[in-house]
Amino acid sequence: MSKYLNPISVPDPQLLSEVQRLCDIANPYAAGTDVDELFLSAMEQANTWHAKRSPFFRSLWDAKGASPASIDGLGELPMVHANLFKTHEILSLDPAAVSLHLTSSGTSGQKSQMFFDEWTIRAAQRMVAFIFDHYGWITPDQPVNYLLSSYQPTPGFKLGTSFTDNYLCDFAPANSVEYVLRHTGQGHEFDMFGTIQAMVRFAEEGMPVRILGFPAFLYFTLERMRDLGVPPLRLHPDSLVFFGGGWKGHADKQIAKTELYDLVEHHLGIPNERLRDGFGSVEHCVPYVECRNHNFHVPVWSRVLIRSVSDRRALPFGERGFLQLVSPYVTSVPAQSVVMADLASLYPAAECGCGLSTPWFVVHGRAGISRNRSCAVAAAELLKGK
């Protein structure tokens, strides 16, 4: 079984007892009144924790008032825009206690600087492990070949997506690992032909394949396979595609997710139910993973709100606005309530039909045109001229 399922303790078991209880829930889509009450208690502890340790958050907390009495009141809590972390380093711990430092973008542009203590990063990784275990994707006795559609790591490389894709390799033993964005000694380069060769070899070897990372690179690779007349491959049916990072730098070439999944099924032979997308960010590491109907359900450790783009009020189901992500798990920085630059809409669980009991959301894209850059934006630049 994965080491990331192992228990881990909060920094202060007395002050953060409810945070511990919430993050120990192994069923990622548990729901009910008792879970809601636990979530509110954990949020109160998290807000108190940050108010005592971050002068910045203390000022927000003093101006905002008391904790909400119900889940419907979460919209009244102080919130921080993700862009703040692109221009400020805001901590709720002694810098000496930082165990990991990650950034949200590539080689240029604005970067979110996020700092993690041992609990915060391990708790987020454990959430991913709980979800992978829920779907049966932890297979310690089944080696796989990995194709990582992300940056090949190098010493001192701190990009969040590279970190994530590499620890996802823990959930099944690696027979081999290939990278789409190869390190050349002078940066990273999209190795399209090397990627094609790797997939052909994987098909010949016959063991399951796990493809993780940016969807754009796989799409352009499949297009080139078609242009070159490479016949469709039949990868092992237990193969898994798990996307993350988005298309932000190539919106003009982005295709519908259903079309991309159809291409993957046709060219690689991986069943639709084994094609999933993930959503998350370095500012908020709670994992949002597609269900079998390809919707992002909200896991038990977080709550999602949609904010009006005009007046920031919380919107009802079905309306489009800014995505707000709320979770008490983070103790290193006051990012327990973060408003993203993404536009999204939220829907009740019953409108999905997959059987999960939590609401789900649709991401409609990044709001406006700005200098904001994500991992995918920087990575997409490597596609130019390819």
N, C-alpha and C positions, 0 to 999 in steps of 0.2 A: 504494500500500500504506500501511497505517496507520503513523503516526509512532511509535505505541506498540510496534511490533515492532522498533524500532531498538535496537542494543546499548546497554547501560549498565554502568558499572563499579562494583564494590563500593568502599566507602570505603578499604579497604586491600587491594590485590591479593595481597599476600603472606600476611597473616594470614587472609584470607577466600577463598583460592583455590578451595576446594572448594564454598563457597557460590556463588561465581561459576559454577563448572561446572554445578552443579545447576540454577541458575536460568536458565542458557543452553539447557537442554534444550527444544527447540521442540515435541516431541511431548508433549502434556499428559497422556497416559495410558500413557506408557512404563512397563514393569515388567520385573523380572528381578533376579537376584542382584547384577549389577554396579550397577544403579540403587540397590538397597538399601545396598550398601557405600558408594556415594557419598553417599547421604543421611545415613548415620551419621557419616561424616567431616565433612560440612557441619555437622551438629548439634554435633559436638565443637568445631569452630571457633567456632560461634555462642555456645555456652555459655562458652567461654574469653573471647570478646570481651566478653560482658556481665559476667562475673565480674570483669574488670579495670576495668570502667567504672561499675558499679552496686553500691554497698555493700549494697543490699537483696538483689540476686541473689547477690552474693558469699556472704552468710550462708546462703542456701539451698544454694548449690553446695558450700560447705564441709561442711554437714551431710549432704549426700546422697552424696557420693563420686564415683567414677569414671564415665566414659561407658560406655554399654552396648556389649556386643560383638556384639549382633544386634538386628534390628528388634523381636524379641519382648521385648527389654529396655528399650524406650522408656518403658514404664510406670514404670520406676524413676527417671526423670529428675525434677528439680524441676519443679513445676507451679505456676501462679498462677491464681487464680480471676478471671474477668473482672470481678467486682464490685469487686476491689481498685482498678481504674482509675476507679471512680466516686467514690472518696474520697481517692485519692492521685495525685499527679503524679510518675511514676517515669521517669527518663530514663537513657539510657546514652550520652549525648552532651552536649556543651556547649549550653546553651539558645540560644546564638547560631547554632548549626548547624541549628536547626529550620527546615525550609522549608515545612511545612504543619501546621496544627493543626485537627483535626476532633473533633466531639463525636458521641455516639451517640443522643441523644434530642432531643425538640423543645423546646417553650417552657417546660416545667416538669419537675420530677422530677429524679432522679439522672442525671447525665451522665458517661459515660466521656470522659476527656480524653486523647486520643491525639495523640502528636507524631511527626512523620515527618521524617527527613532525605531528601535527594533520592533516594538509592538505594532506600530502603524503599518509598516510594510509587510510584516508577517501576517497580520490580521487580514490585509487585502489579499495576499496570496492564498491564505486559507479559504477565503470566500470563493476564489476561483476553483480551488480544489474541491470544495463542497459541490459546486455546480458541475464540474467535470465528473465527479462521483455520481451525482444525480442522474446524469445522462449515460453513465456507463463508459466514460471515456478514459478512465484510469485503468490501464491494462499492464500491470507489472510483469506478466508472463508472456506478453506479446511484443517482441521487438518491432520497431518500425523504422522506415527511412524518413528523414525530415527534409523538407524544402522550406526554408525560412525566407519569406518574401519581405525581407527587412535588411537592416545594416549588419554586415559582419562585424562583430565586436573587436575592438582594439584596446590596448591599455589606456585607461583614462576616459574611455568613451562612455558618456553619461546619458545617452538618449533613452527616454522611457520605453519606446516601442521595442528597441533592441533588447533591453533588460527583460521585458515581458515575454517576448517570443522565446528567449533562451530558457527562462525558467519553466515555460510551458512544456519544454522537452523532458521534464521530470516525470510526466504522467504516463509515459510509455518508454521503455528502454530504447536507446538510439542505436540502430545498426550503422547509420551514417547520417551526417548533417551537411546539407549544401545551402549556400546563401545566394540569394538573387542579387543583392547589392554587395559586390565583392570589394574588399579593401585593396587598393592598388599601391599603397605606400604614399600616395599623394591625395588621398580621399577615397570616396566610394564610387563605383561604376556599375551600372546595370548590365549584368552579364546574361543577355538574352539567350545566346546560343549555348552557353554553359548550362542554363536552366533547362533548355530543351533536351540536351544530352542527358542531364540528370534524370528527367522524367522518363525518357526512353529506357534508361538503365534500370530505373525503379520498376517499370513494367516488366522488364525481362527477369528481374530478380523475384518478383511475385509476392513479396511481403507487403503488408499495409504501409501506406504513405500518409504522412501528416503534413499538410501545407498550411503554414501560418503566416499572417502578416497582411501587407497592403494588397487590396484587390486589383489595383490598376496594373501592377507588374504581371500578375497571372493573366489578366485579360490581354495585354499586349503580347505576351508569350504565346497564348493560344491563337491569336490572330496570325502571328508569324508562322506557327506550325501549319495553319491552314494554307497560307501563302506558299510555303515550301512543299506542300503536298505530303506532309507527314501524316500517315494514316492514324485514325483515332486509336488511342491507347486504352487498355483495359487494366486499370490499377485494381488492386485487391479491394473487394467490396467493403472491407472494414477500414478503408482509408477515410481520412477526415480532413475537410477544409475548414479552417477557422480564420475568418478575415478580421482585420482591425486596422484602423487608420484612415479609411475613407479615400475619396477621389479629389480632394479639395484643389489640388494644383492642375487637374485636367478635367474640370467640369464640362468643358466643351466636347470631350470624348467619352464622358461617363455614359454607361448604358444602364438600363433598369436592372435591378437586382435579379429579377426573374429571368431576364435574358442572359445575364452572366452565369446564373446557375445552370441554365439550359446548355450553355457552351461548355461548362465544366463537365456536365453529365455526358455530353456528346464526345468531347475530345479525350476525357480521362476515365469515363465510365464509373465515376463515383456517384452513388445514389443521392437524390435530392435531400433526404433526411440527414445525410452526413455532411451537408453544406450549411455552415452557420456563420453568422456575422457577430462580432462583439463590439460593444461601445463602451468607452471609458476615457479617462484622461489622467494626466499626471497630477492635476489639481484635485481629482476625485477618483480614487482607484477602485471603488466598488465596481465589480464587473456586471455589465448588462449583456446578456447572451440571448440570442434568438432561440425561440422555442421551435418545435417542428413545423409550425405555421409561419415561421420567420418573423416573429414579433418580439420586441425587446420587453420582457416582463421585468417588473421591479422586484428585486430580491428582498428578503425579509430584513436585511440589515440597512435598508435605505428607504427613502420616500422621494417621490418626484412631484414637482409642482410646475405649472406653466404660467409664466408671467406675461402680462400685456406689454406689448412693445411701446405703448403710448403712456401708460400711467403705472406700470409695474404691479397692478393688482393681480391676484391669483385668479386664473381663468377656469371655467368648468370643463368637463370632458368634451373633447372634440374640437376645441378652439385652439388656434395656432398662436404661439408666443415664444418667449425665451424659456429655455430649459433650465430649471432649478433643481439641483441635486442635493439631498439632505441626508446626512449620516453622522452618527456620533463616534464612529470608529477611530477617527484621526485625533491623535494627541500631540503631534509634533508642531502643527501649524493650525491657526484658526480657520480651517477650511471645511467645517462641518455643515455649512450651508452656502453653496456656491452657485452663482448664476453664470451659465455658460453663454457663449456667443452663438450657440446653435438655436435655430428655430425648431420647435417640436409641437406635437399635440399628444394628449393623454387619453386613454380609452379604458373602460371598465373591463375586468377579466372576462366576463361572459361574451364579449364581442369578438374574442379571439377564436374560441372553440377548441383549443388544444388541451383543456382540462386543468391548466394551472389556475391558482386562485388569486393572483395578484394583478393589478392593473398593468397595462403595457403602453408603450409610447412609440411614436414614429418620428424620426429625425428628418426634417425637410431641408436641411442645409445650413450653412453659415450665414448669419444675418449681415447684410450690407457688404460693402467693398472697403476693405481697410488694409493696413499693413500687418494685421495678425497673420501669423504663419504657424502651421502645425507641423508635426513630423511628416505628414503626407505631402504637404506643400513643398518642403525641402527635398523630399525624396522624389517628387514628381519632376523636379528640375533635371534629375538625372536621366529622364526619358527624352529630353530634348535632343533631337538629331538622331535618335535611335530608330 
